[in-house]
Amino acid sequence: MINFGEALTKAQKQQGVTTKDLSQRLGVHRQQLEGWRKHTDIKLSTAVKIADALGLEIFELMELGK
């Protein structure tokens, strides 16, 4: 099973993107992004948007959550 929150945390660290920067790229509040980081799963459409904002393919992002 993939842990999305773990994948998001690792991806941000790898890409050097802060929560503030990523939330601005996505057009959401920082609290929303922090909430996603606490979830093990998430809507695919949301995960794709996050991957795009981080400059990753969805499969690259998901691989980080294994």
C-alpha positions in Angstrom: 0.0 0.0 0.0 1.2 3.5 -0.8 1.3 6.1 2.0 0.5 9.4 0.3 1.5 11.6 3.2 4.9 10.0 3.3 5.3 10.4 -0.5 4.4 14.1 -0.3 6.8 14.7 2.5 9.7 12.9 0.7 8.9 14.7 -2.6 8.9 18.1 -1.0 12.3 17.4 0.6 13.8 16.0 -2.6 12.5 19.0 -4.7 13.4 21.5 -2.0 9.9 22.9 -2.0 8.4 24.4 1.2 4.9 23.9 2.3 4.2 27.6 1.7 5.6 27.5 -1.9 3.7 24.3 -2.8 0.4 25.6 -1.3 0.8 28.7 -3.4 1.5 26.7 -6.6 -1.6 24.6 -5.9 -3.8 27.6 -4.9 -4.7 26.0 -1.5 -4.1 27.0 2.1 -1.1 25.6 3.9 -3.4 23.9 6.3 -4.9 21.9 3.4 -1.5 20.7 2.3 -0.6 19.8 5.9 -3.9 17.8 6.1 -3.0 15.8 2.9 0.4 15.0 4.5 -1.5 13.3 7.3 -3.4 11.0 5.0 -2.4 7.6 3.7 -4.7 8.0 0.6 -6.0 10.8 -1.5 -8.0 11.4 -4.6 -6.1 10.6 -7.8 -6.9 13.9 -9.3 -5.4 15.7 -6.3 -2.3 13.6 -6.4 -1.8 14.4 -10.0 -2.1 18.1 -9.4 0.5 17.8 -6.5 2.9 15.8 -8.7 2.6 18.4 -11.5 3.3 21.2 -9.0 6.4 19.4 -7.8 7.6 18.7 -11.4 7.1 15.0 -11.0 5.2 12.3 -12.8 2.4 10.7 -10.7 4.2 7.4 -10.7 7.4 9.0 -9.3 5.4 10.6 -6.5 3.6 7.4 -5.6 6.9 5.4 -5.6 8.1 7.6 -2.7 5.2 6.4 -0.6 6.1 2.7 -0.7 
